[in-house]
Amino acid sequence: MRTDRSEDPHRQRLRERLEAILIRTEKATSWHDKVGRLRSLVNHEGFVPVHTKLAGEDLDFLADARDDLLRFSELGLRLFDLHQPRDAGGITSDSANPILRCRSCMWRWPCPTFRAMSESFGGGHDSTLPESG
């Protein structure tokens, strides 16, 4: 965790909250591989009777997972709305492909924020994104 005293206290608390969520998530067991088998166990009431051993870290994660995912989804949508392309208004020799800049941070499109979101939520580097210059 960062302990830079010159950093804004609100920003520092937010960083600590995000790091705590990350640590809690990393400690929890992934259910990804078990979901296929569990789907076949859905009963006539629409539920899966689960009998499993859960570690304390799993319970810590599950307790807040829904709220954390809602917050991250809202954050992602807000960042997506803020960071979008707009025509930079410059002179270009290729009128079909004008130079674009981010509406929010004014970096050349796609901006670093949009790239980070695309790489994180898109499952890796998106080869359809042009290289920024």
C-alpha positions in Angstrom: 0.0 0.0 0.0 1.1 3.5 -0.7 2.0 5.8 2.2 2.8 9.0 0.3 2.0 11.7 2.8 1.6 14.4 0.1 -1.3 12.4 -1.6 -4.8 13.6 -1.1 -6.5 11.7 1.8 -9.6 11.1 -0.2 -7.6 9.6 -3.0 -5.5 7.6 -0.6 -8.7 6.1 1.0 -10.1 5.2 -2.4 -6.8 3.5 -3.4 -6.8 1.5 -0.1 -10.4 0.5 -0.7 -9.6 -0.7 -4.3 -6.5 -2.5 -3.1 -8.5 -4.2 -0.3 -11.1 -5.4 -2.9 -8.3 -6.7 -5.1 -6.6 -8.6 -2.2 -9.9 -10.1 -1.1 -10.7 -11.2 -4.6 -7.3 -12.7 -5.2 -7.6 -14.8 -2.0 -11.1 -16.2 -2.9 -11.5 -19.4 -4.8 -12.7 -19.1 -8.4 -16.0 -20.9 -9.1 -15.5 -20.6 -12.9 -14.7 -24.3 -13.5 -17.4 -25.5 -11.1 -20.3 -23.6 -12.7 -20.9 -26.0 -15.6 -21.4 -28.9 -13.2 -23.5 -26.8 -10.9 -25.9 -25.8 -13.6 -26.9 -29.4 -14.1 -27.9 -29.5 -10.5 -30.6 -26.8 -10.7 -33.7 -28.2 -9.0 -37.3 -27.7 -9.9 -37.5 -24.6 -7.8 -34.6 -23.0 -9.8 -31.9 -23.4 -7.1 -28.8 -25.5 -6.8 -28.4 -27.1 -3.4 -24.8 -26.4 -2.7 -22.8 -28.5 -0.2 -19.2 -27.4 -0.2 -16.4 -26.3 2.0 -15.8 -22.6 1.9 -12.7 -21.0 3.4 -12.9 -17.8 5.4 -11.5 -15.9 2.4 -14.3 -17.2 0.2 -16.9 -16.0 2.6 -15.3 -12.6 2.9 -15.3 -12.3 -0.9 -18.9 -13.5 -1.3 -20.2 -11.2 1.4 -19.3 -8.1 -0.6 -19.0 -9.5 -4.2 -22.4 -8.2 -5.5 -21.9 -4.7 -4.1 -18.3 -4.5 -5.3 -19.3 -5.7 -8.8 -22.1 -3.1 -9.0 -19.7 -0.4 -8.0 -17.1 -1.5 -10.6 -19.7 -1.7 -13.3 -20.9 1.8 -12.5 -17.3 3.1 -12.5 -16.7 1.4 -15.8 -19.8 3.0 -17.4 -18.9 6.4 -16.0 -15.4 6.2 -17.3 -16.7 4.9 -20.6 -19.0 7.9 -20.8 -16.2 10.4 -19.9 -13.6 8.9 -22.2 -14.9 8.9 -25.8 -13.6 10.1 -29.1 -14.2 13.5 -30.7 -12.9 15.1 -33.8 -9.7 17.0 -32.9 -10.5 19.6 -35.5 -7.1 19.5 -37.1 -6.1 19.5 -40.7 -5.6 16.0 -42.1 -4.8 14.6 -45.5 -7.2 11.7 -44.9 -10.6 13.2 -44.5 -12.2 9.8 -44.1 -10.2 9.2 -40.9 -9.9 12.5 -39.0 -7.6 12.8 -36.0 -9.5 12.0 -32.9 -8.9 13.0 -29.3 -10.5 12.0 -26.1 -13.4 14.3 -25.0 -12.3 14.2 -21.4 -8.5 14.0 -21.2 -7.7 15.2 -24.7 -5.1 12.5 -25.4 -5.0 11.1 -28.9 -7.8 8.5 -29.4 -7.9 5.9 -28.0 -6.7 7.5 -24.8 -4.8 5.6 -22.1 -7.9 5.3 -19.9 -10.0 3.7 -22.7 -7.1 1.4 -23.6 -6.8 0.2 -20.0 -10.5 -0.4 -19.9 -10.4 -2.2 -23.2 -7.5 -4.4 -22.1 -9.1 -5.1 -18.7 -12.7 -5.7 -19.6 -12.1 -6.9 -23.2 -9.9 -9.9 -22.2 -6.6 -8.5 -23.5 -5.1 -6.1 -25.9 -7.7 -5.2 -28.6 -5.9 -5.3 -31.9 -8.7 -3.2 -33.5 -7.5 -0.2 -31.5 -5.1 2.0 -33.4 -1.8 2.7 -31.8 -1.8 6.1 -30.1 1.0 8.5 -31.1 
